[in-house]
Amino acid sequence: MKKSVVAGAGILAAAVLVSGIALLRKRTGAGKKENTLRVYVWTDYLDKSVISEFEKKFHAKVIEENFPSNEVMISKLQAGGGGFDLIVPSDYMIQTMRQQNLLMPLPKDKIPNLSFLSERFKNVSYDPAGDFTVPYMWGTTGIAYNSAKISQPPSSWKEFFDPAFARAADKRISLLDDPREVIGAALKSNGHSLNSTAEGELSQAKLKIINLKQFISRFDTMSYKDLLASGDLWMAQAYSGDVVKMQAGNPELRYVIPKDGATLWVDNLAIPAGSANPQLAAEFINFIMEPSINSRIAMAIRYATTNEKARQLLPPEELANPSVYPPKDVEERLELFTDLGSSTELIDNVWAEVRAEDKLEDKPADAPEATDPPTAQRE
């Protein structure tokens, strides 16, 4: 009988203790389930402080993985890998992804900040009704160079691809590890559209790239920024925001939008089919489309925002920077990539021939080897 009394008292005490802990957790927020958001995104394309703020507000954990090109990104999704909840594909890839049912329709009622999109981004050609994507940031692809090393920089892709010009850069040149960008630039250097699928024009572009290979150190989308900033690279095919961001640490860096034309691209937020957490993905999209948040991201990564209200919050000197927001006469010679449909195979074939038997061993001695896309947080 005594044992039963003691046991009963123990059970009562335990119940009181559990009840007290539960009440404490309820009051403090402890013990809440932590949601996980898996994001597949370009390198250096999110701001750490914004990620931390989102994680705290939504009791979530953001896990970020980076990709070097749209082609790598879609290949991973097609193979069923990753388990991502949010992706950031570029304009021309959207149509293919929609056709292959790789995207989930957006829950627009959960994203009221869509109302802040600039008019020019509300009816984009690759997703006219905005049912699957939210334009996030935009920019250009041009030529970066170190003015302390290159006294006569190229003003066009034609000059950039000229072996006589490239020879002077002492193999300290890089091209992006991106088939559409590299082939598109070579096409532009010959006066053609970067969306050309004419076999003769593609053949000319292929030869131009192959002839340049002996003078370059690498095909690189992930680490060329650091090599430019350190001076290990003197010239590179580059994304606008990368160069503008690096100029803060190395004012000798310059960015040129080639006079024979260049890529204008729009990167988008989208929820992949099969996302385990589409609700949190929608919350994240809405969060980073909040103007005060979006303007912070734009200033951190130095790309142009699609958010009209966020743009109004930017410093005048940022809006006046032609590398970020090109003037109208420069925009007129920019071109969007388009989905090439079955002709994409032609691009794939050219790229395979360009990259066959790469012999880029003679890199600058202090240049690190290119690595696989990292799975760490962006800078």
Order of alpha helices (4+ residues) and beta strands (2+ residues): alpha-beta-alpha-beta-alpha-beta-alpha-beta-alpha-alpha-beta-alpha-alpha-beta-alpha-beta-alpha-beta-beta-alpha-alpha-beta-alpha-alpha-alpha-beta-alpha
